[in-house]
């Protein structure tokens, strides 16, 4: 019997992530490796997860912690975005992974960075988008020469405080 792959794609495991679990080189895109790594968490494949960290991460020395992370009740995966990096051998995948602990469901969202070396994709690191600082919107008037600025007393202040110019820097 063919079961649906734990990575969330509507394909049998035997044609989706299992070939990658058996041969790392079958992951030809960062998203494929990320999905296979998630499926490996669900299936308890510690060796696969350790082996698909970039060699610079020295994942072997962290095997115990990785095994503890894998030993969770993983519920589902949502891939939010897959994008190219700054060169052909870099890619990013943003995803949310859901797991249950003590009858409570949690969600971990990460933007993972993958690099390709010697033809193989590896997970190298990630950031947590909800913790990234918000990008501030730059007032377009700041790119104009000061002499040409016409700032009214009731215009929003250039400093970005959200106050009127007259109540702030005016």
Chimera marker file (.cmm) of the C-alpha trace (Angstrom):
<marker_set name="trace">
<marker id="1" x="0.000" y="0.000" z="0.000" r="1" g="1" b="0" radius="0.5"/>
<marker id="2" x="1.304" y="3.442" z="-0.912" r="1" g="1" b="0" radius="0.5"/>
<marker id="3" x="0.801" y="6.084" z="1.733" r="1" g="1" b="0" radius="0.5"/>
<marker id="4" x="0.664" y="9.841" z="1.130" r="1" g="1" b="0" radius="0.5"/>
<marker id="5" x="4.001" y="11.544" z="1.700" r="1" g="1" b="0" radius="0.5"/>
<marker id="6" x="4.359" y="13.294" z="5.078" r="1" g="1" b="0" radius="0.5"/>
<marker id="7" x="5.816" y="16.373" z="3.319" r="1" g="1" b="0" radius="0.5"/>
<marker id="8" x="2.323" y="17.506" z="2.351" r="1" g="1" b="0" radius="0.5"/>
<marker id="9" x="2.447" y="16.903" z="-1.397" r="1" g="1" b="0" radius="0.5"/>
<marker id="10" x="-0.412" y="14.723" z="-2.665" r="1" g="1" b="0" radius="0.5"/>
<marker id="11" x="1.939" y="11.959" z="-3.824" r="1" g="1" b="0" radius="0.5"/>
<marker id="12" x="2.836" y="8.580" z="-2.394" r="1" g="1" b="0" radius="0.5"/>
<marker id="13" x="5.907" y="8.639" z="-0.146" r="1" g="1" b="0" radius="0.5"/>
<marker id="14" x="7.549" y="6.012" z="-2.375" r="1" g="1" b="0" radius="0.5"/>
<marker id="15" x="7.676" y="8.439" z="-5.342" r="1" g="1" b="0" radius="0.5"/>
<marker id="16" x="8.013" y="11.720" z="-3.411" r="1" g="1" b="0" radius="0.5"/>
<marker id="17" x="10.508" y="11.859" z="-0.528" r="1" g="1" b="0" radius="0.5"/>
<marker id="18" x="11.643" y="8.243" z="-0.228" r="1" g="1" b="0" radius="0.5"/>
<marker id="19" x="13.928" y="8.438" z="-3.320" r="1" g="1" b="0" radius="0.5"/>
<marker id="20" x="15.608" y="11.503" z="-1.755" r="1" g="1" b="0" radius="0.5"/>
<marker id="21" x="15.913" y="9.708" z="1.604" r="1" g="1" b="0" radius="0.5"/>
<marker id="22" x="17.681" y="6.875" z="-0.219" r="1" g="1" b="0" radius="0.5"/>
<marker id="23" x="19.858" y="9.195" z="-2.364" r="1" g="1" b="0" radius="0.5"/>
<marker id="24" x="20.451" y="12.808" z="-1.273" r="1" g="1" b="0" radius="0.5"/>
<marker id="25" x="21.414" y="13.733" z="-4.875" r="1" g="1" b="0" radius="0.5"/>
<marker id="26" x="17.776" y="13.228" z="-5.973" r="1" g="1" b="0" radius="0.5"/>
<marker id="27" x="16.915" y="16.587" z="-4.344" r="1" g="1" b="0" radius="0.5"/>
<marker id="28" x="17.486" y="18.924" z="-7.276" r="1" g="1" b="0" radius="0.5"/>
<marker id="29" x="15.864" y="21.991" z="-5.678" r="1" g="1" b="0" radius="0.5"/>
<marker id="30" x="16.004" y="23.468" z="-2.157" r="1" g="1" b="0" radius="0.5"/>
<marker id="31" x="12.260" y="22.921" z="-1.677" r="1" g="1" b="0" radius="0.5"/>
<marker id="32" x="12.628" y="19.196" z="-2.416" r="1" g="1" b="0" radius="0.5"/>
<marker id="33" x="15.364" y="18.874" z="0.209" r="1" g="1" b="0" radius="0.5"/>
<marker id="34" x="13.382" y="20.898" z="2.729" r="1" g="1" b="0" radius="0.5"/>
<marker id="35" x="10.289" y="18.704" z="2.219" r="1" g="1" b="0" radius="0.5"/>
<marker id="36" x="12.440" y="15.553" z="2.508" r="1" g="1" b="0" radius="0.5"/>
<marker id="37" x="13.996" y="16.876" z="5.733" r="1" g="1" b="0" radius="0.5"/>
<marker id="38" x="10.513" y="17.513" z="7.166" r="1" g="1" b="0" radius="0.5"/>
<marker id="39" x="9.384" y="14.013" z="6.108" r="1" g="1" b="0" radius="0.5"/>
<marker id="40" x="12.537" y="12.652" z="7.772" r="1" g="1" b="0" radius="0.5"/>
<marker id="41" x="11.458" y="14.381" z="11.012" r="1" g="1" b="0" radius="0.5"/>
<marker id="42" x="8.044" y="12.716" z="10.774" r="1" g="1" b="0" radius="0.5"/>
<marker id="43" x="9.607" y="9.307" z="10.049" r="1" g="1" b="0" radius="0.5"/>
<marker id="44" x="12.435" y="9.598" z="12.605" r="1" g="1" b="0" radius="0.5"/>
<marker id="45" x="15.257" y="9.488" z="10.038" r="1" g="1" b="0" radius="0.5"/>
<marker id="46" x="17.948" y="11.160" z="12.167" r="1" g="1" b="0" radius="0.5"/>
<marker id="47" x="20.821" y="10.123" z="9.856" r="1" g="1" b="0" radius="0.5"/>
<marker id="48" x="19.198" y="11.806" z="6.848" r="1" g="1" b="0" radius="0.5"/>
<marker id="49" x="18.652" y="15.067" z="8.740" r="1" g="1" b="0" radius="0.5"/>
<marker id="50" x="22.223" y="15.076" z="10.088" r="1" g="1" b="0" radius="0.5"/>
<marker id="51" x="23.679" y="14.198" z="6.663" r="1" g="1" b="0" radius="0.5"/>
<marker id="52" x="21.799" y="17.004" z="4.873" r="1" g="1" b="0" radius="0.5"/>
<marker id="53" x="23.161" y="19.783" z="7.074" r="1" g="1" b="0" radius="0.5"/>
<marker id="54" x="25.989" y="21.621" z="5.327" r="1" g="1" b="0" radius="0.5"/>
<marker id="55" x="29.350" y="20.155" z="6.424" r="1" g="1" b="0" radius="0.5"/>
<marker id="56" x="30.311" y="23.518" z="7.996" r="1" g="1" b="0" radius="0.5"/>
<marker id="57" x="27.465" y="23.070" z="10.533" r="1" g="1" b="0" radius="0.5"/>
<marker id="58" x="29.130" y="20.032" z="12.150" r="1" g="1" b="0" radius="0.5"/>
<marker id="59" x="25.695" y="18.485" z="12.690" r="1" g="1" b="0" radius="0.5"/>
<marker id="60" x="27.238" y="15.210" z="13.849" r="1" g="1" b="0" radius="0.5"/>
<marker id="61" x="28.325" y="16.920" z="17.082" r="1" g="1" b="0" radius="0.5"/>
<marker id="62" x="24.696" y="18.001" z="17.602" r="1" g="1" b="0" radius="0.5"/>
<marker id="63" x="23.158" y="14.605" z="16.770" r="1" g="1" b="0" radius="0.5"/>
<marker id="64" x="21.532" y="14.215" z="20.204" r="1" g="1" b="0" radius="0.5"/>
<marker id="65" x="19.756" y="17.575" z="20.019" r="1" g="1" b="0" radius="0.5"/>
<marker id="66" x="18.695" y="16.906" z="16.428" r="1" g="1" b="0" radius="0.5"/>
<marker id="67" x="17.305" y="13.519" z="17.479" r="1" g="1" b="0" radius="0.5"/>
<marker id="68" x="15.310" y="15.205" z="20.280" r="1" g="1" b="0" radius="0.5"/>
<marker id="69" x="13.901" y="17.717" z="17.785" r="1" g="1" b="0" radius="0.5"/>
<marker id="70" x="12.892" y="14.897" z="15.469" r="1" g="1" b="0" radius="0.5"/>
<marker id="71" x="11.235" y="13.024" z="18.327" r="1" g="1" b="0" radius="0.5"/>
<marker id="72" x="8.156" y="15.256" z="18.286" r="1" g="1" b="0" radius="0.5"/>
<marker id="73" x="4.632" y="14.690" z="17.051" r="1" g="1" b="0" radius="0.5"/>
<marker id="74" x="4.864" y="16.474" z="13.693" r="1" g="1" b="0" radius="0.5"/>
<marker id="75" x="1.418" y="17.287" z="12.271" r="1" g="1" b="0" radius="0.5"/>
<marker id="76" x="1.816" y="19.081" z="8.948" r="1" g="1" b="0" radius="0.5"/>
<marker id="77" x="3.990" y="21.252" z="6.734" r="1" g="1" b="0" radius="0.5"/>
<marker id="78" x="3.009" y="24.369" z="4.786" r="1" g="1" b="0" radius="0.5"/>
<marker id="79" x="5.551" y="25.690" z="2.288" r="1" g="1" b="0" radius="0.5"/>
<marker id="80" x="4.936" y="29.427" z="2.109" r="1" g="1" b="0" radius="0.5"/>
<marker id="81" x="7.600" y="30.494" z="-0.407" r="1" g="1" b="0" radius="0.5"/>
<marker id="82" x="10.560" y="29.124" z="-2.333" r="1" g="1" b="0" radius="0.5"/>
<marker id="83" x="12.960" y="31.641" z="-3.842" r="1" g="1" b="0" radius="0.5"/>
<marker id="84" x="16.349" y="31.862" z="-5.474" r="1" g="1" b="0" radius="0.5"/>
<marker id="85" x="19.343" y="33.203" z="-3.608" r="1" g="1" b="0" radius="0.5"/>
<marker id="86" x="22.070" y="35.614" z="-4.661" r="1" g="1" b="0" radius="0.5"/>
<marker id="87" x="23.621" y="32.968" z="-6.966" r="1" g="1" b="0" radius="0.5"/>
<marker id="88" x="22.615" y="29.663" z="-8.625" r="1" g="1" b="0" radius="0.5"/>
<marker id="89" x="23.892" y="27.582" z="-5.699" r="1" g="1" b="0" radius="0.5"/>
<marker id="90" x="21.786" y="29.288" z="-3.024" r="1" g="1" b="0" radius="0.5"/>
<marker id="91" x="18.053" y="29.097" z="-2.346" r="1" g="1" b="0" radius="0.5"/>
<marker id="92" x="15.550" y="29.912" z="0.375" r="1" g="1" b="0" radius="0.5"/>
<marker id="93" x="12.396" y="28.136" z="1.501" r="1" g="1" b="0" radius="0.5"/>
<marker id="94" x="9.978" y="29.713" z="3.971" r="1" g="1" b="0" radius="0.5"/>
<marker id="95" x="7.724" y="27.214" z="5.684" r="1" g="1" b="0" radius="0.5"/>
<marker id="96" x="5.533" y="26.586" z="8.704" r="1" g="1" b="0" radius="0.5"/>
<marker id="97" x="5.855" y="23.230" z="10.461" r="1" g="1" b="0" radius="0.5"/>
<marker id="98" x="3.199" y="22.228" z="12.965" r="1" g="1" b="0" radius="0.5"/>
<marker id="99" x="3.777" y="19.887" z="15.889" r="1" g="1" b="0" radius="0.5"/>
<marker id="100" x="1.956" y="18.831" z="19.020" r="1" g="1" b="0" radius="0.5"/>
<marker id="101" x="3.373" y="18.711" z="22.518" r="1" g="1" b="0" radius="0.5"/>
<marker id="102" x="1.431" y="18.094" z="25.747" r="1" g="1" b="0" radius="0.5"/>
<marker id="103" x="-1.881" y="18.260" z="23.818" r="1" g="1" b="0" radius="0.5"/>
<marker id="104" x="-1.037" y="21.742" z="22.487" r="1" g="1" b="0" radius="0.5"/>
<marker id="105" x="-0.361" y="22.491" z="18.820" r="1" g="1" b="0" radius="0.5"/>
<marker id="106" x="2.588" y="24.732" z="17.979" r="1" g="1" b="0" radius="0.5"/>
<marker id="107" x="3.767" y="26.274" z="14.737" r="1" g="1" b="0" radius="0.5"/>
<marker id="108" x="7.370" y="26.998" z="13.842" r="1" g="1" b="0" radius="0.5"/>
<marker id="109" x="7.918" y="29.288" z="10.849" r="1" g="1" b="0" radius="0.5"/>
<marker id="110" x="11.381" y="29.514" z="9.364" r="1" g="1" b="0" radius="0.5"/>
<marker id="111" x="13.083" y="30.910" z="6.296" r="1" g="1" b="0" radius="0.5"/>
<marker id="112" x="15.704" y="28.257" z="5.591" r="1" g="1" b="0" radius="0.5"/>
<marker id="113" x="18.815" y="28.866" z="3.517" r="1" g="1" b="0" radius="0.5"/>
<marker id="114" x="20.160" y="26.076" z="1.336" r="1" g="1" b="0" radius="0.5"/>
<marker id="115" x="23.439" y="25.926" z="-0.575" r="1" g="1" b="0" radius="0.5"/>
<marker id="116" x="24.541" y="23.550" z="-3.293" r="1" g="1" b="0" radius="0.5"/>
<marker id="117" x="28.039" y="22.134" z="-3.084" r="1" g="1" b="0" radius="0.5"/>
<marker id="118" x="29.502" y="19.398" z="-5.301" r="1" g="1" b="0" radius="0.5"/>
<marker id="119" x="26.051" y="18.963" z="-6.839" r="1" g="1" b="0" radius="0.5"/>
<marker id="120" x="24.255" y="18.385" z="-3.516" r="1" g="1" b="0" radius="0.5"/>
<marker id="121" x="21.852" y="20.755" z="-1.764" r="1" g="1" b="0" radius="0.5"/>
<marker id="122" x="22.409" y="21.232" z="1.974" r="1" g="1" b="0" radius="0.5"/>
<marker id="123" x="20.550" y="23.076" z="4.722" r="1" g="1" b="0" radius="0.5"/>
<marker id="124" x="22.925" y="25.672" z="6.154" r="1" g="1" b="0" radius="0.5"/>
<marker id="125" x="20.881" y="27.998" z="8.394" r="1" g="1" b="0" radius="0.5"/>
<marker id="126" x="17.589" y="29.757" z="8.863" r="1" g="1" b="0" radius="0.5"/>
<marker id="127" x="15.886" y="32.785" z="10.306" r="1" g="1" b="0" radius="0.5"/>
<marker id="128" x="12.534" y="33.115" z="11.994" r="1" g="1" b="0" radius="0.5"/>
<marker id="129" x="10.528" y="35.662" z="9.964" r="1" g="1" b="0" radius="0.5"/>
<marker id="130" x="8.283" y="36.696" z="12.857" r="1" g="1" b="0" radius="0.5"/>
<marker id="131" x="11.429" y="37.787" z="14.701" r="1" g="1" b="0" radius="0.5"/>
<marker id="132" x="12.961" y="39.734" z="11.828" r="1" g="1" b="0" radius="0.5"/>
<marker id="133" x="12.725" y="43.489" z="12.308" r="1" g="1" b="0" radius="0.5"/>
<marker id="134" x="10.035" y="45.184" z="10.269" r="1" g="1" b="0" radius="0.5"/>
<marker id="135" x="11.300" y="47.165" z="7.332" r="1" g="1" b="0" radius="0.5"/>
<marker id="136" x="10.562" y="50.811" z="7.940" r="1" g="1" b="0" radius="0.5"/>
<marker id="137" x="8.935" y="52.713" z="5.160" r="1" g="1" b="0" radius="0.5"/>
<marker id="138" x="11.228" y="55.545" z="4.048" r="1" g="1" b="0" radius="0.5"/>
<marker id="139" x="9.570" y="58.888" z="3.457" r="1" g="1" b="0" radius="0.5"/>
<marker id="140" x="10.174" y="59.696" z="-0.251" r="1" g="1" b="0" radius="0.5"/>
<marker id="141" x="10.780" y="63.356" z="0.671" r="1" g="1" b="0" radius="0.5"/>
<marker id="142" x="14.050" y="62.308" z="2.332" r="1" g="1" b="0" radius="0.5"/>
<marker id="143" x="15.651" y="61.730" z="-1.070" r="1" g="1" b="0" radius="0.5"/>
<marker id="144" x="14.976" y="65.336" z="-2.153" r="1" g="1" b="0" radius="0.5"/>
<marker id="145" x="17.397" y="68.212" z="-1.508" r="1" g="1" b="0" radius="0.5"/>
<marker id="146" x="16.481" y="70.085" z="1.697" r="1" g="1" b="0" radius="0.5"/>
<marker id="147" x="16.258" y="73.382" z="-0.201" r="1" g="1" b="0" radius="0.5"/>
<marker id="148" x="13.405" y="72.046" z="-2.359" r="1" g="1" b="0" radius="0.5"/>
<marker id="149" x="11.352" y="70.624" z="0.510" r="1" g="1" b="0" radius="0.5"/>
<marker id="150" x="8.045" y="72.281" z="1.209" r="1" g="1" b="0" radius="0.5"/>
<marker id="151" x="6.841" y="70.896" z="4.506" r="1" g="1" b="0" radius="0.5"/>
<marker id="152" x="3.492" y="72.114" z="5.727" r="1" g="1" b="0" radius="0.5"/>
<marker id="153" x="2.845" y="72.434" z="9.451" r="1" g="1" b="0" radius="0.5"/>
<marker id="154" x="0.183" y="69.685" z="9.255" r="1" g="1" b="0" radius="0.5"/>
<marker id="155" x="2.237" y="67.288" z="7.055" r="1" g="1" b="0" radius="0.5"/>
<marker id="156" x="3.595" y="64.120" z="8.654" r="1" g="1" b="0" radius="0.5"/>
<marker id="157" x="7.014" y="64.730" z="10.178" r="1" g="1" b="0" radius="0.5"/>
<marker id="158" x="10.005" y="63.512" z="8.153" r="1" g="1" b="0" radius="0.5"/>
<marker id="159" x="11.492" y="61.754" z="11.172" r="1" g="1" b="0" radius="0.5"/>
<marker id="160" x="8.856" y="59.031" z="10.948" r="1" g="1" b="0" radius="0.5"/>
<marker id="161" x="7.317" y="59.605" z="14.374" r="1" g="1" b="0" radius="0.5"/>
<marker id="162" x="3.808" y="59.662" z="12.930" r="1" g="1" b="0" radius="0.5"/>
<marker id="163" x="3.204" y="63.105" z="14.441" r="1" g="1" b="0" radius="0.5"/>
<marker id="164" x="2.463" y="66.275" z="12.525" r="1" g="1" b="0" radius="0.5"/>
<marker id="165" x="5.546" y="68.289" z="11.594" r="1" g="1" b="0" radius="0.5"/>
<marker id="166" x="4.458" y="71.240" z="13.791" r="1" g="1" b="0" radius="0.5"/>
<marker id="167" x="4.158" y="68.989" z="16.867" r="1" g="1" b="0" radius="0.5"/>
<marker id="168" x="7.462" y="67.207" z="16.286" r="1" g="1" b="0" radius="0.5"/>
<marker id="169" x="10.541" y="68.573" z="14.487" r="1" g="1" b="0" radius="0.5"/>
<marker id="170" x="8.920" y="71.805" z="13.257" r="1" g="1" b="0" radius="0.5"/>
<link id1="1" id2="2" r="1" g="1" b="0" radius="0.2"/>
<link id1="2" id2="3" r="1" g="1" b="0" radius="0.2"/>
<link id1="3" id2="4" r="1" g="1" b="0" radius="0.2"/>
<link id1="4" id2="5" r="1" g="1" b="0" radius="0.2"/>
<link id1="5" id2="6" r="1" g="1" b="0" radius="0.2"/>
<link id1="6" id2="7" r="1" g="1" b="0" radius="0.2"/>
<link id1="7" id2="8" r="1" g="1" b="0" radius="0.2"/>
<link id1="8" id2="9" r="1" g="1" b="0" radius="0.2"/>
<link id1="9" id2="10" r="1" g="1" b="0" radius="0.2"/>
<link id1="10" id2="11" r="1" g="1" b="0" radius="0.2"/>
<link id1="11" id2="12" r="1" g="1" b="0" radius="0.2"/>
<link id1="12" id2="13" r="1" g="1" b="0" radius="0.2"/>
<link id1="13" id2="14" r="1" g="1" b="0" radius="0.2"/>
<link id1="14" id2="15" r="1" g="1" b="0" radius="0.2"/>
<link id1="15" id2="16" r="1" g="1" b="0" radius="0.2"/>
<link id1="16" id2="17" r="1" g="1" b="0" radius="0.2"/>
<link id1="17" id2="18" r="1" g="1" b="0" radius="0.2"/>
<link id1="18" id2="19" r="1" g="1" b="0" radius="0.2"/>
<link id1="19" id2="20" r="1" g="1" b="0" radius="0.2"/>
<link id1="20" id2="21" r="1" g="1" b="0" radius="0.2"/>
<link id1="21" id2="22" r="1" g="1" b="0" radius="0.2"/>
<link id1="22" id2="23" r="1" g="1" b="0" radius="0.2"/>
<link id1="23" id2="24" r="1" g="1" b="0" radius="0.2"/>
<link id1="24" id2="25" r="1" g="1" b="0" radius="0.2"/>
<link id1="25" id2="26" r="1" g="1" b="0" radius="0.2"/>
<link id1="26" id2="27" r="1" g="1" b="0" radius="0.2"/>
<link id1="27" id2="28" r="1" g="1" b="0" radius="0.2"/>
<link id1="28" id2="29" r="1" g="1" b="0" radius="0.2"/>
<link id1="29" id2="30" r="1" g="1" b="0" radius="0.2"/>
<link id1="30" id2="31" r="1" g="1" b="0" radius="0.2"/>
<link id1="31" id2="32" r="1" g="1" b="0" radius="0.2"/>
<link id1="32" id2="33" r="1" g="1" b="0" radius="0.2"/>
<link id1="33" id2="34" r="1" g="1" b="0" radius="0.2"/>
<link id1="34" id2="35" r="1" g="1" b="0" radius="0.2"/>
<link id1="35" id2="36" r="1" g="1" b="0" radius="0.2"/>
<link id1="36" id2="37" r="1" g="1" b="0" radius="0.2"/>
<link id1="37" id2="38" r="1" g="1" b="0" radius="0.2"/>
<link id1="38" id2="39" r="1" g="1" b="0" radius="0.2"/>
<link id1="39" id2="40" r="1" g="1" b="0" radius="0.2"/>
<link id1="40" id2="41" r="1" g="1" b="0" radius="0.2"/>
<link id1="41" id2="42" r="1" g="1" b="0" radius="0.2"/>
<link id1="42" id2="43" r="1" g="1" b="0" radius="0.2"/>
<link id1="43" id2="44" r="1" g="1" b="0" radius="0.2"/>
<link id1="44" id2="45" r="1" g="1" b="0" radius="0.2"/>
<link id1="45" id2="46" r="1" g="1" b="0" radius="0.2"/>
<link id1="46" id2="47" r="1" g="1" b="0" radius="0.2"/>
<link id1="47" id2="48" r="1" g="1" b="0" radius="0.2"/>
<link id1="48" id2="49" r="1" g="1" b="0" radius="0.2"/>
<link id1="49" id2="50" r="1" g="1" b="0" radius="0.2"/>
<link id1="50" id2="51" r="1" g="1" b="0" radius="0.2"/>
<link id1="51" id2="52" r="1" g="1" b="0" radius="0.2"/>
<link id1="52" id2="53" r="1" g="1" b="0" radius="0.2"/>
<link id1="53" id2="54" r="1" g="1" b="0" radius="0.2"/>
<link id1="54" id2="55" r="1" g="1" b="0" radius="0.2"/>
<link id1="55" id2="56" r="1" g="1" b="0" radius="0.2"/>
<link id1="56" id2="57" r="1" g="1" b="0" radius="0.2"/>
<link id1="57" id2="58" r="1" g="1" b="0" radius="0.2"/>
<link id1="58" id2="59" r="1" g="1" b="0" radius="0.2"/>
<link id1="59" id2="60" r="1" g="1" b="0" radius="0.2"/>
<link id1="60" id2="61" r="1" g="1" b="0" radius="0.2"/>
<link id1="61" id2="62" r="1" g="1" b="0" radius="0.2"/>
<link id1="62" id2="63" r="1" g="1" b="0" radius="0.2"/>
<link id1="63" id2="64" r="1" g="1" b="0" radius="0.2"/>
<link id1="64" id2="65" r="1" g="1" b="0" radius="0.2"/>
<link id1="65" id2="66" r="1" g="1" b="0" radius="0.2"/>
<link id1="66" id2="67" r="1" g="1" b="0" radius="0.2"/>
<link id1="67" id2="68" r="1" g="1" b="0" radius="0.2"/>
<link id1="68" id2="69" r="1" g="1" b="0" radius="0.2"/>
<link id1="69" id2="70" r="1" g="1" b="0" radius="0.2"/>
<link id1="70" id2="71" r="1" g="1" b="0" radius="0.2"/>
<link id1="71" id2="72" r="1" g="1" b="0" radius="0.2"/>
<link id1="72" id2="73" r="1" g="1" b="0" radius="0.2"/>
<link id1="73" id2="74" r="1" g="1" b="0" radius="0.2"/>
<link id1="74" id2="75" r="1" g="1" b="0" radius="0.2"/>
<link id1="75" id2="76" r="1" g="1" b="0" radius="0.2"/>
<link id1="76" id2="77" r="1" g="1" b="0" radius="0.2"/>
<link id1="77" id2="78" r="1" g="1" b="0" radius="0.2"/>
<link id1="78" id2="79" r="1" g="1" b="0" radius="0.2"/>
<link id1="79" id2="80" r="1" g="1" b="0" radius="0.2"/>
<link id1="80" id2="81" r="1" g="1" b="0" radius="0.2"/>
<link id1="81" id2="82" r="1" g="1" b="0" radius="0.2"/>
<link id1="82" id2="83" r="1" g="1" b="0" radius="0.2"/>
<link id1="83" id2="84" r="1" g="1" b="0" radius="0.2"/>
<link id1="84" id2="85" r="1" g="1" b="0" radius="0.2"/>
<link id1="85" id2="86" r="1" g="1" b="0" radius="0.2"/>
<link id1="86" id2="87" r="1" g="1" b="0" radius="0.2"/>
<link id1="87" id2="88" r="1" g="1" b="0" radius="0.2"/>
<link id1="88" id2="89" r="1" g="1" b="0" radius="0.2"/>
<link id1="89" id2="90" r="1" g="1" b="0" radius="0.2"/>
<link id1="90" id2="91" r="1" g="1" b="0" radius="0.2"/>
<link id1="91" id2="92" r="1" g="1" b="0" radius="0.2"/>
<link id1="92" id2="93" r="1" g="1" b="0" radius="0.2"/>
<link id1="93" id2="94" r="1" g="1" b="0" radius="0.2"/>
<link id1="94" id2="95" r="1" g="1" b="0" radius="0.2"/>
<link id1="95" id2="96" r="1" g="1" b="0" radius="0.2"/>
<link id1="96" id2="97" r="1" g="1" b="0" radius="0.2"/>
<link id1="97" id2="98" r="1" g="1" b="0" radius="0.2"/>
<link id1="98" id2="99" r="1" g="1" b="0" radius="0.2"/>
<link id1="99" id2="100" r="1" g="1" b="0" radius="0.2"/>
<link id1="100" id2="101" r="1" g="1" b="0" radius="0.2"/>
<link id1="101" id2="102" r="1" g="1" b="0" radius="0.2"/>
<link id1="102" id2="103" r="1" g="1" b="0" radius="0.2"/>
<link id1="103" id2="104" r="1" g="1" b="0" radius="0.2"/>
<link id1="104" id2="105" r="1" g="1" b="0" radius="0.2"/>
<link id1="105" id2="106" r="1" g="1" b="0" radius="0.2"/>
<link id1="106" id2="107" r="1" g="1" b="0" radius="0.2"/>
<link id1="107" id2="108" r="1" g="1" b="0" radius="0.2"/>
<link id1="108" id2="109" r="1" g="1" b="0" radius="0.2"/>
<link id1="109" id2="110" r="1" g="1" b="0" radius="0.2"/>
<link id1="110" id2="111" r="1" g="1" b="0" radius="0.2"/>
<link id1="111" id2="112" r="1" g="1" b="0" radius="0.2"/>
<link id1="112" id2="113" r="1" g="1" b="0" radius="0.2"/>
<link id1="113" id2="114" r="1" g="1" b="0" radius="0.2"/>
<link id1="114" id2="115" r="1" g="1" b="0" radius="0.2"/>
<link id1="115" id2="116" r="1" g="1" b="0" radius="0.2"/>
<link id1="116" id2="117" r="1" g="1" b="0" radius="0.2"/>
<link id1="117" id2="118" r="1" g="1" b="0" radius="0.2"/>
<link id1="118" id2="119" r="1" g="1" b="0" radius="0.2"/>
<link id1="119" id2="120" r="1" g="1" b="0" radius="0.2"/>
<link id1="120" id2="121" r="1" g="1" b="0" radius="0.2"/>
<link id1="121" id2="122" r="1" g="1" b="0" radius="0.2"/>
<link id1="122" id2="123" r="1" g="1" b="0" radius="0.2"/>
<link id1="123" id2="124" r="1" g="1" b="0" radius="0.2"/>
<link id1="124" id2="125" r="1" g="1" b="0" radius="0.2"/>
<link id1="125" id2="126" r="1" g="1" b="0" radius="0.2"/>
<link id1="126" id2="127" r="1" g="1" b="0" radius="0.2"/>
<link id1="127" id2="128" r="1" g="1" b="0" radius="0.2"/>
<link id1="128" id2="129" r="1" g="1" b="0" radius="0.2"/>
<link id1="129" id2="130" r="1" g="1" b="0" radius="0.2"/>
<link id1="130" id2="131" r="1" g="1" b="0" radius="0.2"/>
<link id1="131" id2="132" r="1" g="1" b="0" radius="0.2"/>
<link id1="132" id2="133" r="1" g="1" b="0" radius="0.2"/>
<link id1="133" id2="134" r="1" g="1" b="0" radius="0.2"/>
<link id1="134" id2="135" r="1" g="1" b="0" radius="0.2"/>
<link id1="135" id2="136" r="1" g="1" b="0" radius="0.2"/>
<link id1="136" id2="137" r="1" g="1" b="0" radius="0.2"/>
<link id1="137" id2="138" r="1" g="1" b="0" radius="0.2"/>
<link id1="138" id2="139" r="1" g="1" b="0" radius="0.2"/>
<link id1="139" id2="140" r="1" g="1" b="0" radius="0.2"/>
<link id1="140" id2="141" r="1" g="1" b="0" radius="0.2"/>
<link id1="141" id2="142" r="1" g="1" b="0" radius="0.2"/>
<link id1="142" id2="143" r="1" g="1" b="0" radius="0.2"/>
<link id1="143" id2="144" r="1" g="1" b="0" radius="0.2"/>
<link id1="144" id2="145" r="1" g="1" b="0" radius="0.2"/>
<link id1="145" id2="146" r="1" g="1" b="0" radius="0.2"/>
<link id1="146" id2="147" r="1" g="1" b="0" radius="0.2"/>
<link id1="147" id2="148" r="1" g="1" b="0" radius="0.2"/>
<link id1="148" id2="149" r="1" g="1" b="0" radius="0.2"/>
<link id1="149" id2="150" r="1" g="1" b="0" radius="0.2"/>
<link id1="150" id2="151" r="1" g="1" b="0" radius="0.2"/>
<link id1="151" id2="152" r="1" g="1" b="0" radius="0.2"/>
<link id1="152" id2="153" r="1" g="1" b="0" radius="0.2"/>
<link id1="153" id2="154" r="1" g="1" b="0" radius="0.2"/>
<link id1="154" id2="155" r="1" g="1" b="0" radius="0.2"/>
<link id1="155" id2="156" r="1" g="1" b="0" radius="0.2"/>
<link id1="156" id2="157" r="1" g="1" b="0" radius="0.2"/>
<link id1="157" id2="158" r="1" g="1" b="0" radius="0.2"/>
<link id1="158" id2="159" r="1" g="1" b="0" radius="0.2"/>
<link id1="159" id2="160" r="1" g="1" b="0" radius="0.2"/>
<link id1="160" id2="161" r="1" g="1" b="0" radius="0.2"/>
<link id1="161" id2="162" r="1" g="1" b="0" radius="0.2"/>
<link id1="162" id2="163" r="1" g="1" b="0" radius="0.2"/>
<link id1="163" id2="164" r="1" g="1" b="0" radius="0.2"/>
<link id1="164" id2="165" r="1" g="1" b="0" radius="0.2"/>
<link id1="165" id2="166" r="1" g="1" b="0" radius="0.2"/>
<link id1="166" id2="167" r="1" g="1" b="0" radius="0.2"/>
<link id1="167" id2="168" r="1" g="1" b="0" radius="0.2"/>
<link id1="168" id2="169" r="1" g="1" b="0" radius="0.2"/>
<link id1="169" id2="170" r="1" g="1" b="0" radius="0.2"/>
</marker_set>
